[in-house]
Each structure stands twice: as structure tokens, then as C-alpha cells.
Amino acid sequence: MVCDGNKITFHLNQPVSDFNYTTTLGFGAVSKVSDTGAPLATPMSDGPYMIDGDYVAGNGPLKLKRNPNWDPATDDYRGAYPDNWEVDFALDPQIVDQRVMTSTGNDATALSYGVVQPQDLGAVFQDAQTPNAQFQGRAFSDYDPYVRYYWIRTDLVKNVKIRQAMAVALDRAAIKQNSGGDFVGDLADGVIKPNIGQDYQPTGMWTDMFGQQVPDSGDPDLAKQLITDSGEAAPTLTYDYPQSPVGDQNAAIIKSSLEKAGFTINLNPIADRYYATIFDDSLAHEFGAGGWGPDWPNATTVIPPLFTVAGGWDLSRVNDKDFNKAVAAAQAEPDRAKQAADWQDLNKQAMQNVWVIPTFFEFAQNITGTNVGGQYRWASYGSWPYAQVYVKP
């Protein structure tokens, strides 16, 4: 990288088809203060808003005002519509729901950052994608960026037939119902989600990948056959998961459905530091709960992170040289249509190997006040388009 005034030149050692995304996501203000470990000074702003006054984390709301140095002539992407923003922290999520649903006073111009709470879904929505009449145009339920799955440590569960049996035995329908029913999302067939665009293609995981269709409730008989085909006895496995009431109930479903196929399942609820635990080889067990969302709409931010050591999120401990080689080729592929086909094929390979068991293409539900305009679900990130929303006159 070479900097010359306000011009930055990047010299790459291979083609990177999504480099435009790489350079436009995650760039923020850089403090002029050296990294001493002290709290950051008020950051520089090059956008339409700046911090209004002093802000101390945990001490009141964060207020933003217009930035007098921002020039819309040099920034045709971001709008500057509201006069100011106020970000309130540490509010009870159900109180947030009630305030935005009621939509009076300042709450009429409010956006809920979090999701609608389960107990309020019936009041806001007719079904998983249709708001009730009074919330039309300000309540949304659709895909967020995330895919939920169960990772399987391939260094501990080495036999692919055993992993396939785990997937086939799982009662995904009961887990979905316990997790929120249709509001939780669609049952997933891989780790690439439909709202990512051209990189998604059905994998056939639950239709014919294992020789026959697998019902959503699982197929213990087919699982038993796969265990027989493995040449091994059904093993004892420990399931790691972040502890919560829903998590505990899902764990019981997992245990019950896999034990019907002959597995013995131990449960390991983890009260805190879940990811720190499961990334530790000495603490993580055979399988556990996980999730992932792409950084931008290209599966280069899905397949390499999840299934290569260099990717950084390989909970399954995959170390497949041929797969790694194919991933590297896909990352360097300049033809976007060819690259999409490569990601589709690699997603299917990962499911055939059952490095993870996909469960949900997640939905999320969000709501705004009545005087907010320009809102929609930004599919790439499952969030509001903050640069486009405005206050209705």
C-alpha cells in the first residue's frame, strides 16, 4: 500500500474480485492519539454527523449533530436527513418494544436497534413475514445475515459416516419450533444464505445427498444405517452450547433425537465466554452451537473463514488440503460468475463432509416509530439503512 496525499494505492499479489467491498467496509476514523491503552479521544468524523459534546461510555446517551466540515458534493452515498441523532443504551428490550409500538412523542421518530421481543411478535405480526395493519410500513421480518449451525470437530469425529448420521438423526423441526417457529427463519441446507445473492444454490443436503430425503424431524433408521456403514460403533459425544432457557431446551432435543439413532450424548452448558471456550482445543468437545454471517455479499467471507485454518473461524478444525487449494483458487477467480459457481460447489462439498450441520437461515424482526421514513431491511447486513432514513414532516 502506498499513500500519496489523499490517494491510496494498493498493490495486490493476486486478483481479488471483491476488493471493492474489502476497502469500503470497516474503515473508520483513526485517532491521532497513540495507542496507550487509554480511552479514545473523541474521534474525527468525515461523515455528515459528529459527536455533540463529550461522551463517556456508560454515562448517558450518545448524541450526534451535523458535521459542518462534511461536504455532500464529495459524498454522494450518505445522506444527512435528521437534524440530529440520539443513541440510548442499556434500555430494557421489552420497554423499547412498547415505546416504539406506541410511538408517541420522541418515540415516533425512534428506531429499535434490537429485535422485537418474542412476547411482542404476535401483537406486531400476522405471521413470520407480514405485519399487522397498524404496523404496515414500519415493522419488518426477513432474513438477517446469519446462518445457524452445529459445528463438528473433525479431528475428534473423523469418520464422515458418523457425522452424516448425526445430521440425519437431528430433529431440526423440533429445534425450530422451540427456537421461535417460523419467526426464527427457514431451515438451512448449507452455510451460504439465499440473501447473499448469486453465490447461493440449494445443496440438496436434505433431499438426496445421503441417498434419500431426510424429514425435518430426522430419520433415526437412516442414521443407524450410516453408523453401520461407518464400520464403527455409535460414539459418545459431548455437545457444547451457550446456556440459556432456549439453549437448554434445544440441547434436550438434540440429545433425544441423536440417542434414538444409537449415540450417547452428554450436554455441556457454558454460562459465559462461550466462544473463548470452544476455540480452545483442550476445552471444546465433539460438537456445539455456532453461527456466521458474511462481511459482505460474497461467499469469500463465508467458506474460507468457516472451513480453512487461515480463515479464523474454523470451529470444525477442517484441514483438507484439496479443499484449501480449491478455496484459494475461488478467492483468486476474477470471473464473478465462475467464482459464484465455485462457492456453490464448495458449500456442497462442506455439507457432504458434514463439517457442520446447518439449521436456520435466520430471520430478524425490527420496528420503527410512525414518523420514520425511508426504512427497509438492508439485506446484506440485516439492519436499517441508517444513511437513508429520515424524519417525516
C-alpha positions as CSV (number, residue, x, y, z in Angstrom):
1,M,0.0,0.0,0.0
2,V,1.3,3.4,-0.9
3,C,-0.1,6.7,0.4
4,D,0.4,9.9,-1.6
5,G,-1.5,12.8,-0.1
6,N,-5.2,11.8,-0.2
7,K,-4.5,9.0,-2.7
8,I,-4.0,5.4,-1.6
9,T,-2.7,2.8,-4.0
10,F,-3.0,-0.9,-3.2
11,H,-0.7,-3.4,-5.0
12,L,-2.2,-7.0,-4.8
13,N,-0.3,-10.2,-5.4
14,Q,-3.4,-11.9,-6.9
15,P,-6.8,-11.0,-8.3
16,V,-9.4,-10.2,-5.6
17,S,-12.8,-10.0,-7.2
18,D,-14.5,-8.4,-4.1
19,F,-11.7,-6.0,-3.3
20,N,-14.1,-3.0,-3.6
21,Y,-16.0,-4.5,-0.6
22,T,-12.8,-5.1,1.3
23,T,-11.7,-1.4,1.1
24,T,-15.2,0.1,1.9
25,L,-16.2,-2.0,4.9
26,G,-14.9,-1.3,8.3
27,F,-12.9,1.8,7.6
28,G,-13.4,4.3,10.4
29,A,-11.9,7.3,12.0
30,V,-8.3,6.8,13.2
31,S,-7.5,8.5,16.4
32,K,-4.5,10.8,16.3
33,V,-3.7,9.7,19.9
34,S,-1.1,6.9,20.2
35,D,-2.3,3.5,21.3
36,T,-1.5,3.7,25.0
37,G,-4.5,1.7,26.2
38,A,-6.3,4.8,27.4
39,P,-9.8,5.5,26.3
40,L,-10.0,7.0,22.8
41,A,-10.4,10.7,22.5
42,T,-13.4,12.0,20.6
43,P,-12.8,10.6,17.1
44,M,-12.5,12.6,13.9
45,S,-15.6,12.5,11.7
46,D,-15.6,12.7,7.9
47,G,-19.3,11.9,7.6
48,P,-22.4,14.0,7.9
49,Y,-22.6,13.8,11.7
50,M,-20.2,14.2,14.6
51,I,-20.4,13.7,18.4
52,D,-22.2,16.5,20.1
53,G,-20.3,17.4,23.2
54,D,-18.3,15.0,25.4
55,Y,-19.4,11.4,25.6
56,V,-18.3,8.9,28.2
57,A,-19.2,5.3,27.7
58,G,-21.9,4.2,30.1
59,N,-22.8,7.8,31.1
60,G,-26.0,8.9,29.3
61,P,-26.9,8.8,25.6
62,L,-24.6,9.4,22.7
63,K,-25.7,12.5,20.8
64,L,-24.7,13.3,17.2
65,K,-25.1,16.7,15.5
66,R,-24.4,17.8,11.9
67,N,-20.7,18.0,10.9
68,P,-20.1,21.4,9.4
69,N,-17.0,20.1,7.6
70,W,-18.9,17.4,5.7
71,D,-19.5,18.2,2.0
72,P,-22.3,16.3,0.3
73,A,-20.7,17.1,-3.1
74,T,-17.8,14.7,-2.2
75,D,-20.0,12.1,-0.6
76,D,-22.9,11.0,-2.8
77,Y,-23.7,7.9,-0.8
78,R,-24.5,9.0,2.7
79,G,-27.4,11.3,3.3
80,A,-27.8,13.8,6.1
81,Y,-31.5,13.8,6.8
82,P,-32.4,14.0,10.5
83,D,-31.0,17.2,12.2
84,N,-29.5,15.1,15.0
85,W,-29.4,11.5,16.4
86,E,-29.6,10.3,20.0
87,V,-28.5,6.8,20.8
88,D,-29.8,5.5,24.1
89,F,-28.1,2.5,25.8
90,A,-29.0,-0.2,28.3
91,L,-32.7,0.0,27.9
92,D,-34.9,-3.0,28.7
93,P,-35.7,-4.6,25.3
94,Q,-39.4,-5.1,26.1
95,I,-39.7,-1.4,27.2
96,V,-38.1,-0.5,23.9
97,D,-40.7,-2.5,22.1
98,Q,-43.6,-0.9,23.9
99,R,-42.3,2.6,23.4
100,V,-41.8,2.2,19.6
101,M,-45.0,0.3,19.2
102,T,-47.0,3.0,21.0
103,S,-45.0,5.6,19.0
104,T,-45.7,8.9,20.9
105,G,-43.6,12.0,21.4
106,N,-39.9,11.4,20.6
107,D,-40.6,7.7,20.2
108,A,-42.4,8.4,17.0
109,T,-39.0,9.1,15.4
110,A,-37.3,6.1,17.1
111,L,-35.6,3.1,15.5
112,S,-35.2,-0.1,17.6
113,Y,-31.7,-1.4,17.1
114,G,-32.5,-4.8,18.6
115,V,-35.2,-7.2,17.5
116,V,-38.8,-7.4,18.5
117,Q,-39.1,-9.5,21.7
118,P,-40.8,-12.9,21.4
119,Q,-43.7,-11.9,23.6
120,D,-44.5,-9.0,21.3
121,L,-44.3,-10.8,17.9
122,G,-48.0,-11.7,17.9
123,A,-49.0,-8.1,18.5
124,V,-46.8,-6.8,15.7
125,F,-47.1,-9.5,13.0
126,Q,-49.8,-11.7,11.4
127,D,-47.2,-14.3,10.5
128,A,-43.4,-14.5,10.2
129,Q,-43.3,-12.0,7.3
130,T,-46.5,-10.0,7.5
131,P,-47.0,-7.1,9.9
132,N,-50.4,-6.4,11.3
133,A,-52.2,-3.5,9.7
134,Q,-51.3,-0.8,12.2
135,F,-47.6,-1.7,11.8
136,Q,-47.5,-1.8,8.0
137,G,-44.5,0.1,6.6
138,R,-42.7,0.2,9.9
139,A,-42.3,-3.4,11.0
140,F,-40.1,-5.8,9.1
141,S,-39.4,-9.5,9.3
142,D,-37.0,-11.0,6.9
143,Y,-33.5,-12.6,6.6
144,D,-30.7,-11.2,8.7
145,P,-27.1,-12.1,7.6
146,Y,-26.8,-15.1,9.8
147,V,-26.8,-18.9,9.3
148,R,-27.0,-21.1,12.5
149,Y,-25.4,-24.5,12.5
150,Y,-23.8,-27.1,14.7
151,W,-20.1,-27.5,14.2
152,I,-18.5,-30.9,14.5
153,R,-14.8,-31.3,15.4
154,T,-13.4,-33.3,12.5
155,D,-10.3,-34.1,14.5
156,L,-12.4,-35.8,17.1
157,V,-15.2,-37.2,14.9
158,K,-13.1,-38.3,12.0
159,N,-15.5,-40.8,10.3
160,V,-17.7,-38.9,7.7
161,K,-20.4,-41.5,8.0
162,I,-20.7,-40.9,11.7
163,R,-21.0,-37.1,11.0
164,Q,-23.6,-37.8,8.4
165,A,-25.5,-39.9,10.9
166,M,-25.5,-37.1,13.3
167,A,-27.0,-34.7,10.7
168,V,-29.6,-37.3,9.6
169,A,-30.8,-38.1,13.1
170,L,-31.3,-34.4,14.2
171,D,-34.8,-33.3,14.8
172,R,-34.5,-29.9,13.1
173,A,-38.2,-29.3,13.1
174,A,-38.4,-29.5,16.9
175,I,-35.4,-27.2,17.3
176,K,-37.0,-24.7,15.0
177,Q,-40.3,-24.8,16.9
178,N,-38.6,-24.4,20.2
179,S,-36.5,-21.5,18.9
180,G,-39.4,-19.4,17.8
181,G,-41.2,-21.4,15.0
182,D,-41.4,-19.6,11.6
183,F,-40.1,-16.4,13.1
184,V,-36.7,-17.9,13.7
185,G,-36.2,-18.4,9.9
186,D,-36.1,-21.1,7.2
187,L,-34.4,-24.5,7.7
188,A,-31.0,-24.2,6.1
189,D,-29.2,-26.6,3.7
190,G,-25.7,-25.0,3.9
191,V,-23.8,-22.0,5.2
192,I,-24.4,-19.8,2.2
193,K,-27.7,-18.0,2.6
194,P,-30.1,-17.0,-0.2
195,N,-29.9,-13.3,0.5
196,I,-26.2,-13.3,-0.3
197,G,-27.2,-13.3,-4.0
198,Q,-25.6,-15.3,-6.8
199,D,-23.4,-17.5,-4.5
200,Y,-26.4,-19.4,-3.1
201,Q,-27.7,-22.6,-4.7
202,P,-29.5,-25.4,-2.9
203,T,-27.1,-28.1,-1.9
204,G,-29.6,-31.0,-1.8
205,M,-28.4,-31.9,1.7
206,W,-31.9,-32.9,2.9
207,T,-33.3,-34.2,-0.4
208,D,-30.9,-36.7,-1.9
209,M,-27.3,-36.1,-0.6
210,F,-27.5,-39.1,1.7
211,G,-29.4,-41.4,-0.7
212,Q,-32.9,-40.4,0.2
213,Q,-34.9,-37.5,1.5
214,V,-34.4,-36.6,5.2
215,P,-37.5,-35.4,7.0
216,D,-37.2,-32.2,9.1
217,S,-37.9,-34.3,12.2
218,G,-34.9,-36.5,11.4
219,D,-34.6,-40.2,10.4
220,P,-33.1,-42.4,13.1
221,D,-33.3,-45.5,10.9
222,L,-31.2,-43.9,8.1
223,A,-28.8,-42.7,10.8
224,K,-28.4,-46.2,12.2
225,Q,-27.6,-47.4,8.7
226,L,-25.0,-44.8,8.2
227,I,-23.5,-45.8,11.5
228,T,-23.4,-49.4,10.3
229,D,-21.8,-48.2,7.1
230,S,-19.1,-46.4,9.1
231,G,-17.7,-49.6,10.4
232,E,-17.7,-48.1,13.9
233,A,-19.9,-48.2,16.9
234,A,-22.0,-45.2,17.7
235,P,-19.8,-43.0,19.8
236,T,-20.4,-41.0,23.0
237,L,-20.4,-37.3,22.1
238,T,-20.5,-34.1,24.2
239,Y,-22.5,-31.1,23.0
240,D,-21.2,-27.6,23.9
241,Y,-23.6,-24.7,23.9
242,P,-24.2,-21.3,25.4
243,Q,-26.5,-21.7,28.3
244,S,-30.0,-20.1,28.2
245,P,-33.5,-21.4,28.7
246,V,-34.0,-21.9,24.9
247,G,-30.5,-23.3,24.6
248,D,-31.2,-25.8,27.4
249,Q,-34.4,-26.9,25.7
250,N,-32.7,-27.3,22.3
251,A,-29.9,-29.3,23.9
252,A,-32.5,-31.7,25.3
253,I,-34.0,-32.1,21.8
254,I,-30.5,-32.8,20.3
255,K,-29.8,-35.3,23.0
256,S,-33.1,-37.1,22.5
257,S,-33.0,-37.2,18.7
258,L,-29.4,-38.4,18.4
259,E,-29.8,-41.0,21.1
260,K,-32.7,-42.5,19.1
261,A,-30.1,-43.3,16.5
262,G,-27.8,-45.0,19.0
263,F,-25.5,-42.1,20.0
264,T,-24.8,-41.4,23.7
265,I,-24.9,-37.6,24.2
266,N,-23.5,-35.6,27.1
267,L,-24.5,-32.0,27.5
268,N,-22.1,-29.2,28.4
269,P,-23.8,-25.9,29.0
270,I,-21.4,-23.0,29.1
271,A,-22.6,-20.0,31.1
272,D,-20.1,-17.4,29.8
273,R,-17.1,-17.0,27.5
274,Y,-18.6,-19.5,25.1
275,Y,-16.5,-18.8,22.1
276,A,-13.3,-18.4,24.1
277,T,-14.1,-21.9,25.4
278,I,-14.9,-23.7,22.1
279,F,-11.9,-22.2,20.3
280,D,-9.6,-23.8,22.9
281,D,-8.8,-27.3,21.7
282,S,-8.4,-28.5,25.3
283,L,-11.9,-27.3,26.3
284,A,-14.0,-27.8,23.2
285,H,-15.8,-31.2,22.8
286,E,-17.1,-33.1,19.8
287,F,-19.8,-30.7,18.6
288,G,-21.5,-27.5,19.5
289,A,-23.6,-24.5,18.5
290,G,-22.4,-21.8,16.2
291,G,-23.4,-19.1,13.7
292,W,-21.9,-17.0,11.0
293,G,-22.8,-14.0,8.8
294,P,-20.8,-12.7,5.8
295,D,-19.0,-9.4,5.9
296,W,-20.4,-8.5,2.5
297,P,-22.4,-10.3,-0.2
298,N,-19.7,-12.6,-1.5
299,A,-19.1,-16.1,-0.1
300,T,-15.4,-15.4,0.0
301,T,-16.4,-14.1,3.5
302,V,-18.2,-17.4,4.3
303,I,-16.4,-20.5,3.0
304,P,-12.8,-19.6,3.8
305,P,-13.5,-18.3,7.3
306,L,-15.5,-21.4,8.3
307,F,-13.5,-24.2,6.7
308,T,-9.9,-23.2,6.4
309,V,-7.4,-22.7,9.3
310,A,-6.3,-19.4,7.8
311,G,-9.9,-18.2,7.8
312,G,-10.1,-17.8,11.6
313,W,-13.5,-19.3,12.4
314,D,-12.9,-23.0,11.7
315,L,-14.6,-24.5,14.7
316,S,-14.7,-27.8,12.9
317,R,-10.9,-27.9,12.7
318,V,-11.0,-28.8,9.0
319,N,-7.6,-29.5,7.5
320,D,-8.4,-30.7,3.9
321,K,-5.5,-29.9,1.5
322,D,-7.6,-30.3,-1.6
323,F,-10.4,-28.2,-0.2
324,N,-7.9,-25.5,0.8
325,K,-6.5,-25.5,-2.7
326,A,-9.9,-25.1,-4.2
327,V,-10.8,-22.3,-1.8
328,A,-7.6,-20.4,-2.7
329,A,-8.5,-20.8,-6.4
330,A,-12.0,-19.5,-5.8
331,Q,-10.7,-16.5,-3.9
332,A,-8.4,-15.5,-6.8
333,E,-11.0,-16.2,-9.5
334,P,-11.6,-12.9,-11.4
335,D,-14.7,-14.1,-13.2
336,R,-17.5,-13.4,-10.8
337,A,-20.0,-15.9,-12.3
338,K,-17.3,-18.6,-12.2
339,Q,-16.5,-17.7,-8.7
340,A,-20.1,-18.0,-7.6
341,A,-20.2,-21.5,-9.1
342,D,-17.1,-22.4,-7.2
343,W,-18.6,-21.2,-3.9
344,Q,-21.7,-23.2,-4.6
345,D,-19.7,-26.3,-5.2
346,L,-17.5,-25.8,-2.1
347,N,-20.6,-25.2,0.0
348,K,-22.0,-28.5,-1.2
349,Q,-18.7,-30.3,-0.5
350,A,-18.7,-29.0,3.1
351,M,-22.2,-30.3,3.6
352,Q,-21.4,-33.7,2.1
353,N,-18.5,-34.0,4.5
354,V,-20.8,-32.7,7.3
355,W,-18.2,-30.3,8.8
356,V,-21.3,-28.6,10.2
357,I,-25.0,-29.4,10.4
358,P,-26.9,-26.3,9.2
359,T,-30.1,-25.4,11.0
360,F,-31.5,-22.0,10.2
361,F,-31.3,-19.2,7.6
362,E,-32.3,-16.7,10.3
363,F,-35.0,-14.1,10.3
364,A,-35.0,-11.0,12.4
365,Q,-37.9,-8.7,13.3
366,N,-37.5,-4.9,13.8
367,I,-39.8,-1.9,14.1
368,T,-39.6,1.9,13.9
369,G,-41.8,4.7,15.1
370,T,-44.6,6.1,12.9
371,N,-42.7,9.3,11.8
372,V,-39.6,7.5,10.4
373,G,-39.4,7.3,6.6
374,G,-37.0,5.6,4.1
375,Q,-36.7,2.5,6.2
376,Y,-36.3,-1.0,4.9
377,R,-34.3,-4.2,5.8
378,W,-30.8,-3.8,4.3
379,A,-30.4,-7.4,3.2
380,S,-26.6,-7.5,3.3
381,Y,-26.5,-6.7,7.0
382,G,-30.0,-7.2,8.2
383,S,-30.1,-3.7,9.6
384,W,-31.7,-0.4,8.9
385,P,-30.2,1.8,6.1
386,Y,-29.1,4.4,8.6
387,A,-27.7,6.7,5.9
388,Q,-31.1,6.8,4.1
389,V,-33.7,7.1,6.8
390,Y,-35.4,10.4,7.5
391,V,-38.0,12.1,9.8
392,K,-41.4,12.5,8.2
393,P,-42.6,16.1,8.1
